[in-house]
Amino acid sequence: MRPLALDYAAPPRRPFFAWIVLAAGALVLALAADGYADLDDEATRLDSQVDRLKRQTSSPQSAKGRTELAAKERGQQRERELLSKGEGGVWTRPLQAIEMSLDKNIALVALSQEFTGRHIRLGLEARNIDDALAFADRLRATGRFDDVVLTNHETKKSTGVEVLSLTLLLTWKAAA
Amino acid sequence: MWLPSPLHVALAPDGLRFCALDPLRRTVREQGVLPVDTAAAATAAPWQAWVHALAGWLEARPQQKFDLHVVLFDGFVRYQLLPWRPGIVGAAEWQAYAGHRMREVYGELPAGWRTLVAPTPPGEAALVTAIDSGLPEALRKLSARPPRLVSLQPRFVAGFNHWRHRLKGESCWFATVESGRVCLGHLQRGRWRTVRNESQAELSSEGLAELLHRLDLTLDEPAKAAAVYVSGQLAGKALPAHLAGHPLHRLQVPERWSAGRRQLAAARGL
């Protein structure tokens, strides 16, 4: 129950805490408005930056750029079609061959494939060139590949240890 | 004496009840009931007799400073409930609206009556009181060295503000009774629904029951069974447990209170 503020000697006054709440509310409102203004400025700046970047990226992408992009998309589409037609079963056998050929002296750090050319590109790290060549020999011995080519190699330091970084390009056998 | 002493005064029908505390409000320095010349109370300003009694008491203590807290007998007060009007916003508009409602109910009030509207949240009815504006003026000019008037409240208002934490239930009645008068209000969820201030030659529990029964006819079902909280003394036998279908609760200062606190409560109209 609220008290009745009816006094003929003292006019009704708002309690002191009401003024504190009012002042605190005004302060919070001011801070919120300030924060909103800052964020609004930031959003405007980012919008203009996005517009500028869009203009920059759209202008050099002339006829050539758009053709390359379309060709890449077509290639990806072709890969998806080959996989859906059952070529995936052929693709798993080279992978199994690679898995079986790996040992503790060589590390597989990257793998990419190109279905249309039946190519697999392996990024590897080995202790020395002998281990790398032994791995290439094991791959050839599996009989799954038409070609195993060492495309490049270089010596580098990985976590303080000197290792040989190399790339092998494999061409797997077509399905019979 | 440097600090003023709080002086609580109740303008009651049986006389002027007073209680003067020491400046630190720890002990009662003086208390009692001053007799009032009731023949003089029949004049146009009936409160004059009480003011004269108080002035005489103050003149006998010219060296003392007092802070005066006054509670007014409900017979000196007009009560009214003001329905909410969304179009009225300013304090002056509320005062004009209150004056209009008072004239509707009581007829043309004598010039110089002062109305006060209790501040309420939007949408709620507001309680309005009116007293003779000569009374606060007279209390401010009581003697050559008048006390500072700190508070002047009608008894119903002072009683409600003191006892409001004891009122239970969504719907309840609150009443102040004293010889020959009852002031009764109904609250629903903390909102005032009705207020009635009536005089009865010899107010008894039967008289209060009759008033409740009349008011019940204008209110809804929850009000008809709501508890009634009564502050003050009824004439005749003690209060019954139920009155006109309402549970009855007596509001009074606890027996365990010291004599000083009880005297102070009497001077505060409780």
Interface residues (C-beta under 8 A of the other chain):
Chain A: M1 R2 P3 L4 A5 L6 D7 Y8 A9 A10 P12
Chain B: V70 R114 L116 A118 P119 T120 L127 T129 I131 L135 P136 L149 V150 S151 L152 Q153 P154 V157 F160 N161 R164 H165 L167 L187 G190
